[in-house]
Amino acid sequence: EHICDFTKEKYLLGKNEKEYCVVNAKPFDSVTFICPKKIGAQCFQNVNTLDDISADKMESSKLSIDELLYGSTLYGDTLLISPTVKQSTTFYCFCNLQMEDLKKYLKKRRLTKEKENAKKKSTVNVNDLKNADEDMEVVVPEKQIDEHLVRALYRVKKIRNIIEREKNKGEGDKPTNPEDEEELVIEEEQEEEDGEGDEEDESKVEKIITKYGIMKVVVSTNNTITKGCDFGNNVVNYFSKPYPVERYGGSKVCRIEAKPGEFVGFKCIYDNQGTVEPHNCFDKVFYEGKETDLQTLMPGYISYGNKQKGKYAFYLKLPHFVQHSYTVQCKCMSTVSQFDNYVFELAVEGGESDIVAKSFQE
């Protein structure tokens, strides 16, 4: 797994106009691009093929990830590179690192991380340490002092004293020394000065020159073909069974037979409005005509796929042991009638994988 996180201080506070994060990835690696403000191709649905930050070049070098790395899958800000890459490929993702209020952004980010870390820590009653695990961190809670609240309460107290003394003065009491009034005025002036200081900091931050975060991804090759069906490409073999309807007499069912431990997949036609049924294929599949959790049939599998969109590829690593033989299905649904209702049918043979069988022979 490769992660380029441009919200980190080393990038935001870096001295260079262009801050680089270089990734050397292999087929089927995952790459995550975290950026406060994406620009250019807005990775990953599209990516840029040139390292050029000019607006016209960012636009002209934009390319669909499906064209560049056919068979890849997206998960939000993460790209799962296709297991098949025909030639070495390089692409770029651009990020605008200029911040109007960098100080505020970093402070907010630190607080968020502190909260996340605090949730991860296990708290133990210091009077009951006998129940604690050896690796458990003991956290002694400390009362946090809110300086703004203390100041506000102090001012309320002073104002009450002034009102009380003014009232007493009106009733004929001896006038008092106006120290409280002076302290209150001084404190108000101090708050105004603090506020002015913040404005000065903000104005300084606004003068920071434009900064770019650039993620460069270099992907190596792998010509291995995935066992599966491809309803979206009839030219190049990325899957073992390209499936144009006319080649199979109009049938829309593509059947693949697999054994335990094997890696399989399928890809629907590239349709922005297309979907896959069941919606969480392969976590859910059609089995004997009903939507079923694959976990109940083949526990131990690993699935890969975009749960919201059907235009990207879906992959499945079968477990090394499958108790019975099963035939399951997922369907490609398209807004274009001629590409609608294609069926990926997977027939899995019961038993154990070759790896497991060989390990017992040894």
Summary of the structure (lengths in Angstrom):
residues: 362
radius of gyration: 31.1
end to end distance: 33.2
largest distance: 109.2
contacts: 1001
relative contact order: 0.13
helix: 30%
strand: 29%
